């Protein structure tokens, strides 16, 4: 489905050696929907969400644990990571995930060193090659995350912080160009 065209700046065409990026819809709020790009080499798999078991004393962005391929894997709410510092709950405070607020349609399981972490997202929109100039021009995925989120993330899992630091926010204009058949390929 092509989105309505807007006046957008030209996007450089992907080169043969362009990195592949998994384009993910993080929030599903109509015109306020947020998208991000994760480098394919950081993604282990994409799957339908599995049951999540809440864990006490975790920050609000940690939904809990899910048993994925026989291993308990932490599940992180991608929307909460990008919440501009809203819903701050200090590390160590009792936290039972509010699953009624977040109903992910997919888990994007990313590699964090030799472990895995599942990002709960609203949808996976596809895999696209993105020119290196385009990637360099995109804002970092955690650019709008509150300082407390980045600090808590770094305290809990420095390797996941490194992976997420390699992700990018995808502005609406770029998403529209990527969504059209004649857009960036």
C-alpha positions as CSV (number, residue, x, y, z in Angstrom):
1,X,0.0,0.0,0.0
2,X,1.5,3.3,-1.0
3,X,1.3,6.2,1.4
4,X,0.2,9.6,0.1
5,X,3.2,11.5,-1.4
6,X,4.4,14.6,0.4
7,X,7.1,16.9,-0.6
8,X,10.2,15.0,0.4
9,X,13.9,15.6,-0.1
10,X,15.6,13.2,-2.5
11,X,16.9,10.1,-0.9
12,X,20.2,8.7,-2.2
13,X,19.7,5.4,-4.0
14,X,21.1,2.3,-2.3
15,X,24.4,1.0,-3.6
16,X,25.3,-2.7,-4.1
17,X,27.1,-2.7,-0.8
18,X,24.4,-0.8,1.1
19,X,23.6,-2.3,4.5
20,X,20.3,-4.0,4.9
21,X,18.0,-2.6,7.5
22,X,14.9,-4.1,9.1
23,X,12.3,-1.4,9.2
24,X,10.1,-1.7,12.3
25,X,6.9,0.2,13.3
26,X,7.5,0.9,17.0
27,X,4.2,2.7,17.7
28,X,0.9,2.6,15.9
29,X,-0.5,6.0,16.6
30,X,-1.7,7.1,13.2
31,X,0.1,10.2,12.1
32,X,2.4,9.9,15.1
33,X,3.5,6.4,14.3
34,X,7.3,5.9,14.8
35,X,9.5,3.7,12.7
36,X,13.1,2.6,13.2
37,X,15.7,0.8,11.3
38,X,17.9,-2.0,12.7
39,X,20.9,-3.3,10.9
40,X,20.0,-6.9,9.7
41,X,23.3,-8.4,11.1
42,X,22.0,-7.3,14.6
43,X,18.7,-9.2,14.1
44,X,18.6,-12.9,15.0
45,X,14.9,-13.4,14.1
46,X,11.4,-11.9,13.8
47,X,8.5,-13.8,15.4
48,X,5.0,-13.5,16.6
49,X,5.0,-12.5,20.3
50,X,5.0,-15.3,22.9
51,X,3.7,-15.1,26.4
52,X,5.6,-12.7,28.7
53,X,6.2,-13.4,32.4
54,X,6.5,-10.1,34.4
55,X,9.6,-9.6,36.5
56,X,9.8,-7.3,39.6
57,X,12.3,-4.6,40.1
58,X,12.9,-3.8,36.4
59,X,12.6,-0.4,34.6
60,X,9.3,0.3,32.8
61,X,10.8,-0.6,29.4
62,X,11.4,-4.2,30.4
63,X,8.2,-6.1,30.0
64,X,9.5,-9.3,31.4
65,X,10.8,-12.7,30.2
66,X,9.6,-14.9,27.3
67,X,10.6,-18.4,26.7
68,X,12.1,-18.4,23.2
69,X,13.5,-21.6,21.8
70,X,13.8,-23.0,25.3
71,X,15.7,-20.0,26.7
72,X,14.3,-17.2,28.9
73,X,14.8,-14.0,26.9
74,X,14.2,-10.5,28.2
75,X,11.5,-8.6,26.4
76,X,12.0,-4.9,26.0
77,X,9.1,-2.5,25.0
78,X,10.6,-0.6,22.0
79,X,7.9,2.1,22.4
80,X,8.9,2.7,26.0
81,X,12.5,3.1,25.0
82,X,11.4,6.0,22.7
83,X,8.9,7.5,25.1
84,X,10.8,10.8,25.5
85,X,11.3,10.1,29.2
86,X,7.7,9.5,30.0
87,X,6.6,6.9,32.5
88,X,9.9,7.1,34.5
89,X,10.1,4.4,37.1
90,X,13.5,4.2,38.9
91,X,15.5,1.0,38.7
92,X,14.7,-1.2,41.7
93,X,11.1,0.1,42.1
94,X,8.4,-2.6,42.0
95,X,7.4,-2.9,38.4
96,X,4.9,-5.3,37.0
97,X,4.6,-4.7,33.2
98,X,1.3,-3.2,32.0
99,X,0.7,-5.5,29.1
100,X,-2.7,-3.9,28.5
101,X,-0.9,-0.8,27.3
102,X,1.5,-2.6,25.0
103,X,0.1,-5.3,22.6
104,X,3.0,-6.1,20.3
105,X,2.4,-7.9,17.1
106,X,6.0,-9.0,16.7
107,X,9.2,-9.7,18.6
108,X,12.4,-8.6,16.9
109,X,15.1,-10.7,18.6
110,X,18.4,-8.9,18.5
111,X,21.9,-10.2,19.2
112,X,23.5,-8.6,22.3
113,X,26.9,-10.3,22.4
114,X,26.3,-14.0,22.8
115,X,22.8,-13.4,24.2
116,X,19.5,-12.4,22.7
117,X,16.9,-9.7,23.7
118,X,13.4,-9.5,22.2
119,X,12.2,-6.0,21.2
120,X,8.4,-5.9,21.4
121,X,7.1,-3.8,18.4
122,X,3.9,-3.0,16.6
123,X,5.0,-4.5,13.3
124,X,7.9,-5.3,10.9
125,X,7.5,-3.5,7.7
126,X,10.3,-5.1,5.7
127,X,13.9,-5.3,4.9
128,X,15.4,-2.5,2.8
129,X,18.9,-1.6,1.7
130,X,19.7,1.9,2.8
131,X,22.6,3.9,1.3
132,X,25.3,4.7,3.8
133,X,24.7,8.5,3.3
134,X,21.1,7.9,4.3
135,X,22.0,6.0,7.4
136,X,24.5,8.6,8.5
137,X,21.9,11.3,8.1
138,X,19.3,9.5,10.3
139,X,18.9,10.3,13.9
140,X,20.1,7.6,16.3
141,X,17.4,5.3,17.7
142,X,18.0,6.4,21.3
143,X,18.2,10.2,20.4
144,X,14.9,10.9,22.1
145,X,15.1,8.4,24.9
146,X,15.2,9.9,28.3
147,X,18.6,10.0,30.1
148,X,17.2,7.7,32.8
149,X,16.3,5.1,30.1
150,X,19.8,5.1,28.6
151,X,21.4,5.0,32.1
152,X,19.2,2.1,33.1
153,X,19.8,0.3,29.8
154,X,23.5,0.7,30.2
155,X,23.4,-0.6,33.8
156,X,21.3,-3.6,32.9
157,X,22.9,-4.6,29.5
158,X,25.7,-2.6,28.0
159,X,25.8,-5.0,24.9
160,X,22.1,-4.2,24.2
161,X,22.8,-0.5,24.5
162,X,25.5,-0.9,21.9
163,X,23.2,-2.7,19.5
164,X,20.4,-0.1,20.0
165,X,22.9,2.7,19.6
166,X,23.5,1.2,16.1
167,X,19.8,1.6,15.2
168,X,18.1,4.6,13.6
169,X,14.9,6.6,13.8
170,X,13.2,6.7,10.4
171,X,11.5,10.0,9.8
172,X,8.1,10.0,8.2
173,X,9.4,11.5,4.9
174,X,12.0,8.7,4.5
175,X,9.4,6.0,5.5
176,X,7.1,7.3,2.8
177,X,9.9,7.1,0.2
178,X,10.7,3.5,1.4
179,X,7.1,2.5,1.3
180,X,6.5,3.4,-2.3
181,X,7.6,1.0,-5.1
182,X,9.7,3.7,-6.7
183,X,11.3,4.8,-3.4
184,X,14.6,3.7,-2.1
185,X,15.4,0.1,-2.9
